[in-house]
Amino acid sequence: MKSLRISASVLKILVGVMFLISAVAKFVTIDAFEMYVYSFGIFPLTVSFYIARFVLAFELVLGASLISHRHHRFTLVMSLMFLICFVLFLAYAHLVGRTDNCHCFGDLMPFSPVQSIMKNAALILVLLFVYKETPQEWYPRWWLVTIIYIVTAGLMFLYMVRILHALDIYAMVLMLVMLCVGVLASMPFYHRWYVTAVLILAPIVATFILTPPDSWFYNDTDERYDKELFQEQISAPVADSSVAIDSIAENSNPALSGLGLDQGRQIVAFFSPKCGYCRLAAEKLSTIVNRYELDTTRITYVFPQVKDTASYSDFYSKSRSPHYREARIDKELFVRITRASFPIVLLIEDGESVASFAYRNIDEALVRDFLNQ
């Protein structure tokens, strides 16, 4: 029936738009998505960087192909396989007890693994209908494809401005690249092999250029902080330490001195409880520790004293980090030691700095070997 064929074509385009939105939402919060991949402890940190970006790029390719209605059956088969793989992965996430956001749509629409499985199951049924009913001879005109991409870009613009309260220029550049890909895919000469190759490679190349993996550029292990002030604090008598002692939690310490941070090998991490990158760094560090079963007694989190004491428990909840030994020091002292740049993760041996990291350059192998020796 004609109505079924039209409905199937419209649904195919909508699924393509959904793939685009899913990919761009992941792109905007790529740090959280790559940490979600790494948090399962299946892949090394560097591999997780690549997997996160290839998943994103593959969604872009599938979305562009579905919208432009090219390679109809092959694209639908690949889309179905992609969704089935995610269902299996999410089933594993559910079985190991994960209930947090699976980042299918980044932070745009949080889904638990179970919710995402249901969503993917519905999409599989839709694509099976599309596979059967969509006419292969119809292709959307370039102007229709352009309108679809502009509307999608507008939705992502609103998401960034209204929900994230920040405009990611690189995300908009990525949408511009996909607009060019979509228009090119709607042209009659699309089936030439070199044009198809360009349209597949363009989203992959754009993804890696606009948001390169941290391992490409962030290899420095000498993050700046006030070393002299830090060493003063870890070796000073408790009574002389310039720290606040009000409202200290039972599992925290009001001073850096007296913790034995100047003895043996220690990891000291300076985190602000409401800092997003601090939460990601805590998740990265704790995942490394759990994965290699490192000695947790030699890890200390240092926070500034804040009035909102609930933010500390919120920090642990959102970072999925265990409660390691904790110290809460005066805000001014915290800012002076970190030089107002945090997170800072220090590898300390007998009070001397061996390496210092921010979030992006935390070295998995170096942390593992440091605590294992």
N, C-alpha and C positions, 0 to 999 in steps of 0.2 A: 504493500500500500504506500501511496505517496506520502501520507502523513507520517508513517513510521520511518520512511527514508529521511524526511526532513528532520524529524525528532532525533534520529540517530546522528545526523550531521551536526546538529546544534549541540548535542551532548558531547560529541567528540571534541568540538572546539572548547566547550566548557571544561572538560577534563584537561585539555592542553593548557588552558589559562590557569587551572588549579596547580598544575606542575610548575608553571612559571612563578606563580605566587609563592609556592612552597620553596622553590629554589632561591628566590630573592630574599625571602624571610630568613632562610638559613644563612645567606650571604651577609645580611645585616648583623646577625649575631653568630658569626662563624666561630668565634672563640668558644662560645658556650657549646656549639654543636661538636667541635672537634674534641672538647673535653668530655662530652657525653660518650663519644665513640671510645675514647681512651679509658674512661672510668670503668669499663667492663673488664679491663685487664687482659684482653685477648690480644691486642696489637701493641707494639712498641709506640712510644710517643710520636716519633717522626712519621711512622706509617699511618697513624691516626690522622695526622695533618693531611696526608694525601688522600686517604679514604674519604674524609669529610668533603674535600673539594671535588673529587671525582663523582661522588653521589650528587652533589649540587649541579655539576656540569652535565651529568647524564640526564637529570630532570629537565634542564634547559633544552637539551637536544630533543628529548621526547616531547616536551611542550611545543617547541617550534614545529616539529614534524606533524603532531596531531592538529595543530591550528591550520597549517598550510595544506594538510591532507595529502602529503606525499608519502610514497612507499607504504600505502595503506595497511596491508596485512602484516608486513614485517614490523612496522611501527607498533601496531596493536599487540603483536606477539611479544615484542620486547617490553612494552608497557606492562603487560600481564605478568611476565616473568619478574620484572622489577618489583611489582606490588607483592607477588607471592614470596619473593626473597625477604621483603620487609615484614610480611606477616610471620614468617618463620623466625626472623630475628626478634621481633616484638614478643612472640610467644616465649622465646628464651628469656627475654628481659622480664616478662611476667613470672616465669617459673623461678627465677633467681630472686624474686621479691622486689623488683624495681617498680615503683609507682609514680616516679617523677616524670616531668615533661620529657617526651621522647624527641622533641625538636623537629617533628615532621613539618611544622609551620613556624619554626623558630620560636620566638616569644609572641608571635601574632595571635595564635590560638593554642594554648597549652593542651596537649593530649597525653593521657596516661597510656601505657602500652595496650591495655584492654580497649580503651576508646579508639585508639589508632587502628587496632586490628579490625574493629567493627567498621571503621571508616574505609579501610582498604578493602574489606570484603564487599562493601557496597560498590566501591569503584570497580572491582573485578566483575561484578554482575553487570554494571553499566557498560564496561568495555566489551563484554561478551555480546551484549545486545548490539553495540555499535559495530562489532566485527561482522555480525550477521546481516544487519539492515542497511548500513551506510553504503550509498552508491559510490563505486570506485571512479566513475567518470567525471564526478563534479569536483571542481576546485574553487576555493574562494578567490575573488579578485584581489589585487594588490591593495586597493583602497579599503576593502573590508578588513584585511589583515592589519593594515595600518591603524584603523580605528580600534581594533581589538587590543593591539599593543599599547596604544595611547591610553585607553581606558584602564588597562592593567597597571601601567606606570602611574596613573593618577591614584589608583587604589593604594599602591605601595607608598606613594608620596604622603597620602593622608595617614597611613599607618605609622610612618616614621615621625611625622610632625605631631600627630595627635596622641599617639601611644608612647613612642620612644622619646618624644620631645627633642629630637635631633634629626637632622637631615644628612643621610649618608650619600655624599656626592658620588662615590664610587658605585653605589647601588644603582643610581640613576644612569651612570655611564654604562653599566652592564645592561640596563633596559634598552638604552640606545643601540648597543651592539645587537641585542636580540631583535630590535625593530628592523635593523638592516638585514639580519639573517632571515626574518620572517618575510620581508618584502622580496628579497632575492629568491626565497623558496617558492614564492607564488608566481615567479616568471616561467615562461614556457621552456627555457633552456636549462631548467633545474636538473634534469636527468643526466646531464653530462657529468662524468665521474669526478672531474676536478672541481666542479661547482659543489657537488655533494660532499666531497672531502673538505672543502673550505667551510661549508655550513656545519659540519660535524666538529671540525677543529676549532672554529671561531669561539664557541662558548667555553670550550676547555681552556684555550689559551687566555681568553679574557678573564676567566675565573682566577687562574694562577698569576696573571699579571696584576690584577686589581687587588687581590688578597693573597700574596705569596705566603707559603708556609714559614713559620717562625725560624725553622732551621736554615733557611736560605740567608738570612741577614743577621739574626740575633744569636751570635756565638760567643759574645764577650762574657767572661766570667768575673768581671771586675766592676760591678755596679757601684756607683758612688754613694757613700754615706760617711758620717763623721766617725772615723775609726777611733780616734783618740778619746772622744767623749764616750763611745760605747765601751772601750776598754776600762775607762775610769769607773763606769757604772757597774760592770761585772766584777770588779775587784775591790770596790769601795766597801767599807764597813756598812752594815745595814742601816745604822743610825745616821750615817752621813749621806745616804742616797736620797736625791731630790725627787721623791715620788709622792704621789697622793696615796693615802691609806684608807679613804672613806669608801664604803660600799664595795668592798672587795668580796668576790664570790668565794665559796668554800674551796673550789678547785683552782683558785688563782693565787698568785703571790704579788704583794705590793712592791717588790723590788727586784732589780736584776742581780744585785749582789746576794750572796748566800745561796744561790742556786747551783753553784759549781760549774758555771758556764766557762770558767777559765781553766777547767781541768778536763783533759781528754778531748774526744771528738764530739761536737755538739752541732745541732742545726737550730738556729734561732731565726724565726720568721716574724717580721714586723708587719702587722695587718691592721687596717682600719675596719671596724665592724660593718660599716655601710658601703665599703668600696667594692664595686663589682669585680675589678681585676684582682683584688685581694682574695675574694671568694674563689675565683678561678684558680689562683695560685695555690690556695689551701687545698682545693680539690685535686689539683695536679700533684702536689707534694704528698698528700695522704694516699693517693692512688699508687704512687711509686712505693711508698712505705709498705702498704698492704700487699702489693704485688710481689715484692721481694722479701716480705716478712722481716723488715728491718727493726732494729731496736727502738721502740717508741719512747723509752725513758730518756732518750737523748735528744728529744725534740721539744722545743719551747715556742709557744706563740706569745708574742708581745703586742698588746693592744693599748691605745690611749684611753684614759679614763673619760667616759662620756656619761651624761645624765640618763640617757635612754638605755638602761641596763638590759632591757629585753632585746636590744640589737645584738648582744653577744650570742645569745641562744639562737637568734635568727641567722647569724653568721654561720654557725655550725650546721644548722638545718639546711640552708641554701647551698653551702659548699660541700655537704655530705662528708664532712671531715670529723673524725673522732675528736674527743676532748683530750688533747695532749696537755702537758704541763703549761700553765698559763701565767703570765704576769701582765698587770695593767698599770701603766705608768702615767705620770702627768703628761697632759697634752703637749705642753711646750717642750718637754724633754723628748717626747716621741718625735715631734717635728724637727727638732735640732739633730737628733741622731740620724733620721732618715733624709734630712735636708728637704723635707716636704715632698718627697718622691717615694711613693709606696705602691705596691708591696716591695719589701726587701727581704730576701732569704739569704742568710749567711751560713757558710760552712766554717766552723770555728774549731781549731785544734790548739789546745792549751792556751786559749785566750787570743790566739792570732788568727786572722782571717786567711782562709785557704781559697775561698771563692765567694762571690756575692752575686746574686741574681735579682732581676725584677720578675715579672710574670713570664714574658715571652722567651727568655733565654735560660730557663731552668733546664739543666742538663740531667736527663734521666740516668745515664750511665755514671756520671760523676757523683750524683747523690747516692746511688746504689753502692758504688765502690768505696765511697768515703765512709759510710756506716758499716760496711762489711769488713773493712780492714781492722 
